[in-house]
Structures are given as C-alpha cells and as structure tokens.
Amino acid sequence: IRLRRALTRCPRNTNSVHMTLWSAGAAATLGRDHAVLRRNRQDAAAACATVHGAFGVVSDGCGEGCSSEVGALLTVALARAALARGLACELELEAIARLCANEVELGLAKLARSIPQQGRMAVVHEHLLATLVGFVARGGEAVLFAAGDGVWLANDTTRVLEQGNRPLYPAYGLAGTRVPLLVEHVRAADRLAVSTDGLEPRELSGLSHCAPAALGRRLV
C-alpha cells in the first residue's frame, strides 16, 4: 500500500488555506509458493484518501493456518472501518492507530466467542492469525503502526519489522497474550508505504513511486 501527497497552493486573493492532497493505492498478488501449492493468497490490503486524511493497512495470514486469509480479510475490514471513523472524528493520529488495533482485537474476539469453547482456539489458530501493519496521515503528519512483522517506508527511509518469523498476531490477545503495538511518528511526510514481509525493502521503495492504478501490474 502506498500514499503520496501533493500540495496545492490556493490563489492569493482568496481566504482559503493550503490544502494537502493524498493519493492512495493498494494491490496484492498470489505468491509463487501459494500458486504451486494451489493455496489461496493469505494477505489483504486496503487504502483510502478522504477529505479528513488518508490511511493504508495490510494484513498477512499465518502460513501455518489452513485458511488464515480469513483472519487477514477480517483484520483489514475491521481496521479500515476504525481508521475511517477515527479520521472523521478528528482524533489524534496515534489515538486512531490504537483505536484501529483495539477494534481489530475486539472484532476478532466477538467472532471467536460465537464458536463453542471446546474448539474455539483451534479455529483461531487455523483461521484468524494475521498481522496488522498500517499508517494514518493527516496534512503533513503521519503515524505508522504494526502488530506483527512487515515493512514500513516513510519518505526515503525503509524499516523492516522483524520478529524472527514468529510474529505477534493481534488474535493472540484472545488467549490473554499481550500484543504490543509498535508506533512511529513521521513529520513532513510526503511518501508512505507498508507491505507484508513478502516484499523486499527495495521493492517497496520502487512501488511507492507508482501511480495507484499501476501497483497491481508491478506486482505481477
């Protein structure tokens, strides 16, 4: 997922202020290993730019789960709703990121509680384990956040979020495990991108320069 902003200067003879405009794009593709094994893609992504700001989020399902794409899709759906609501309510950016992580865990917990207790944790481990990596931006400021592994890019700086191939998934919180949310503030942001650990940092940097419509073609 990537975002890029453009500054629009208003005419001097108006009372309008400068506007910060963001463009947003998201794309995903089926990895070679999954194609060979005839398995579903296990990640999900969403990005959005509105008058209130912009956000992007990705989620990567646990490779050991039989259908962890369910958790990835649910994580992104829950995160997207929370991020949009937080921006519309004009919350502080870090508060929006933490609201997002909390809403993801609460949503997964609500689903898990609907499953009989005897088989509940088996369902969680097979279907709901997925990472949460994203950003939220308003004006020239942004916050990157993550629960689990992945890759961040802010302007020209890339950071690999490494957890020894044992990421702390938000759904671990359903079993009482504390899942910390990594948060990083970005000042004067003009280019942001996040990805799952399926992309190398240099690949993410290159994709962050693409037009939103071209992201999918570049990933194929």
C-alpha positions as CSV (number, residue, x, y, z in Angstrom):
1,I,0.0,0.0,0.0
2,R,1.3,3.4,-0.8
3,L,0.3,7.1,-0.3
4,R,1.8,10.2,-1.8
5,R,0.7,13.7,-1.2
6,A,0.7,16.8,-3.4
7,L,0.5,20.4,-2.1
8,T,-2.0,22.7,-3.7
9,R,-1.4,26.4,-3.2
10,C,-4.6,28.5,-3.2
11,P,-4.8,31.8,-5.0
12,R,-3.6,34.8,-3.0
13,N,-6.8,36.7,-3.4
14,T,-8.8,34.1,-1.5
15,N,-9.2,33.4,2.1
16,S,-8.6,29.6,1.6
17,V,-5.7,27.9,3.2
18,H,-3.2,25.5,1.6
19,M,-4.6,22.0,1.1
20,T,-2.7,18.7,1.4
21,L,-4.0,16.2,-1.1
22,W,-3.1,12.5,-0.8
23,S,-3.5,9.8,-3.4
24,A,-3.8,6.2,-2.2
25,G,-3.4,2.8,-3.8
26,A,-3.3,-0.9,-2.7
27,A,-2.5,-4.1,-4.5
28,A,-1.8,-7.8,-3.8
29,T,-0.8,-10.8,-5.7
30,L,-0.6,-14.5,-5.2
31,G,2.9,-15.6,-4.3
32,R,4.8,-18.3,-6.2
33,D,4.7,-20.8,-3.4
34,H,1.0,-20.4,-3.0
35,A,0.4,-20.8,-6.7
36,V,2.5,-24.0,-6.8
37,L,0.6,-25.5,-3.8
38,R,-2.8,-24.2,-5.2
39,R,-3.4,-22.3,-2.0
40,N,-5.3,-19.0,-1.6
41,R,-3.5,-15.8,-1.1
42,Q,-3.2,-15.3,2.6
43,D,-2.9,-11.5,2.8
44,A,-5.2,-8.5,2.3
45,A,-4.8,-4.7,1.9
46,A,-6.8,-1.5,1.8
47,A,-6.0,2.2,1.3
48,C,-8.2,5.3,1.2
49,A,-7.7,9.0,0.9
50,T,-10.6,11.4,2.0
51,V,-11.1,15.0,3.0
52,H,-10.2,14.0,6.5
53,G,-6.9,12.4,5.8
54,A,-5.6,9.1,4.4
55,F,-4.7,5.6,5.6
56,G,-3.4,2.2,4.4
57,V,-3.4,-1.2,6.1
58,V,-2.1,-4.6,5.2
59,S,-2.5,-8.0,6.9
60,D,-0.6,-11.2,6.3
61,G,-2.2,-14.5,7.5
62,C,-0.1,-17.1,9.3
63,G,1.4,-19.6,6.9
64,E,0.7,-22.5,9.3
65,G,-3.1,-21.9,9.3
66,C,-5.2,-23.8,6.8
67,S,-7.1,-20.7,5.7
68,S,-5.6,-17.7,7.5
69,E,-6.7,-15.4,4.7
70,V,-10.0,-15.3,6.7
71,G,-8.1,-13.5,9.5
72,A,-6.3,-11.2,7.1
73,L,-9.5,-10.2,5.3
74,L,-11.3,-9.6,8.7
75,T,-8.4,-7.7,10.1
76,V,-8.3,-5.3,7.1
77,A,-12.1,-4.8,7.1
78,L,-12.1,-4.0,10.8
79,A,-9.0,-1.8,10.6
80,R,-10.4,0.1,7.6
81,A,-13.7,1.0,9.4
82,A,-11.8,2.1,12.5
83,L,-9.3,4.2,10.7
84,A,-12.0,6.0,8.6
85,R,-14.0,6.6,11.8
86,G,-11.0,8.0,13.7
87,L,-10.1,10.4,10.9
88,A,-13.7,11.6,10.5
89,C,-13.9,12.2,14.3
90,E,-10.6,14.2,14.1
91,L,-8.8,12.1,16.7
92,E,-5.1,12.4,17.2
93,L,-3.2,10.2,14.8
94,E,-1.7,7.9,17.4
95,A,-5.1,7.6,19.0
96,I,-6.5,6.5,15.7
97,A,-3.8,3.8,15.3
98,R,-4.5,2.5,18.8
99,L,-8.3,2.6,18.1
100,C,-7.6,0.5,15.0
101,A,-5.6,-2.2,16.8
102,N,-8.2,-2.3,19.6
103,E,-11.1,-2.6,17.2
104,V,-9.4,-5.4,15.3
105,E,-8.9,-7.4,18.5
106,L,-12.4,-6.7,19.7
107,G,-13.9,-7.8,16.4
108,L,-11.9,-11.0,16.2
109,A,-12.9,-11.7,19.9
110,K,-16.5,-11.2,19.1
111,L,-16.3,-13.8,16.3
112,A,-14.3,-16.2,18.5
113,R,-16.9,-16.0,21.3
114,S,-19.6,-17.2,18.9
115,I,-17.7,-20.5,18.5
116,P,-18.2,-23.3,21.1
117,Q,-15.4,-23.1,23.7
118,Q,-14.2,-26.6,23.1
119,G,-13.0,-25.9,19.5
120,R,-12.5,-22.1,19.8
121,M,-8.7,-21.8,19.9
122,A,-8.3,-24.4,17.1
123,V,-10.4,-22.1,14.9
124,V,-8.4,-19.1,16.0
125,H,-5.1,-20.8,15.1
126,E,-6.3,-22.2,11.8
127,H,-8.2,-19.1,10.5
128,L,-7.7,-15.9,12.5
129,L,-4.0,-15.4,13.0
130,A,-2.9,-12.4,10.8
131,T,-0.6,-9.4,11.2
132,L,-1.7,-5.7,11.3
133,V,0.6,-3.1,9.6
134,G,-0.6,0.3,8.5
135,F,-0.4,4.1,8.6
136,V,-2.7,7.0,9.0
137,A,-1.9,10.5,7.8
138,R,-3.4,14.0,8.1
139,G,-1.8,17.0,6.5
140,G,1.9,16.5,6.5
141,E,2.0,14.3,9.6
142,A,1.6,10.5,9.8
143,V,1.8,7.6,12.2
144,L,2.9,4.1,11.2
145,F,1.8,1.2,13.3
146,A,2.2,-2.5,13.5
147,A,1.3,-5.7,15.4
148,G,3.4,-8.3,13.7
149,D,6.1,-8.3,11.1
150,G,6.2,-6.4,7.7
151,V,7.9,-3.4,6.1
152,W,7.4,0.4,6.5
153,L,8.5,3.2,4.3
154,A,8.3,6.8,5.3
155,N,9.7,9.3,2.7
156,D,13.0,7.7,1.8
157,T,13.5,5.6,4.9
158,T,12.6,1.9,4.9
159,R,12.3,-0.2,8.1
160,V,11.9,-3.9,8.3
161,L,9.8,-5.1,11.2
162,E,11.4,-8.4,12.0
163,Q,10.1,-10.8,14.6
164,G,12.1,-13.9,13.9
165,N,9.4,-15.4,11.7
166,R,7.2,-15.6,14.8
167,P,5.0,-12.5,14.6
168,L,2.8,-11.4,17.5
169,Y,-0.6,-11.6,15.8
170,P,-3.5,-9.4,17.2
171,A,-5.5,-12.6,17.7
172,Y,-3.0,-13.8,20.3
173,G,-4.8,-11.4,22.6
174,L,-7.8,-13.7,22.6
175,A,-5.8,-16.1,24.7
176,G,-4.6,-13.4,27.1
177,T,-1.3,-12.7,25.5
178,R,-0.3,-9.0,25.5
179,V,0.3,-7.9,21.9
180,P,2.3,-4.6,21.8
181,L,1.5,-2.1,19.1
182,L,4.6,-0.6,17.5
183,V,4.0,3.1,16.7
184,E,6.2,5.6,14.9
185,H,5.5,9.3,14.2
186,V,6.5,10.9,10.9
187,R,6.9,14.6,10.4
188,A,6.7,16.3,7.0
189,A,5.5,13.1,5.3
190,D,5.2,13.1,1.6
191,R,5.5,9.4,0.8
192,L,4.3,6.4,2.8
193,A,4.1,2.7,2.1
194,V,3.6,-0.5,4.1
195,S,3.8,-4.1,3.0
196,T,3.8,-7.6,4.4
197,D,7.1,-9.4,4.7
198,G,6.6,-10.8,1.2
199,L,8.3,-7.7,-0.3
200,E,11.9,-6.7,-0.1
201,P,12.5,-3.1,1.2
202,R,13.9,-2.1,-2.2
203,E,10.8,-3.5,-4.0
204,L,8.6,-1.5,-1.6
205,S,10.5,1.7,-2.3
206,G,10.1,1.2,-6.0
207,L,6.4,0.5,-5.8
208,S,5.9,3.6,-3.7
209,H,6.7,5.7,-6.7
210,C,4.0,4.0,-8.9
211,A,0.7,5.6,-9.8
212,P,-2.1,3.8,-7.7
213,A,-3.6,2.2,-10.8
214,A,-0.2,0.7,-11.7
215,L,0.5,-1.1,-8.4
216,G,-1.2,-4.4,-9.4
217,R,0.7,-4.6,-12.7
218,R,4.0,-4.0,-11.0
219,L,3.4,-6.9,-8.5
220,V,2.6,-9.5,-11.1
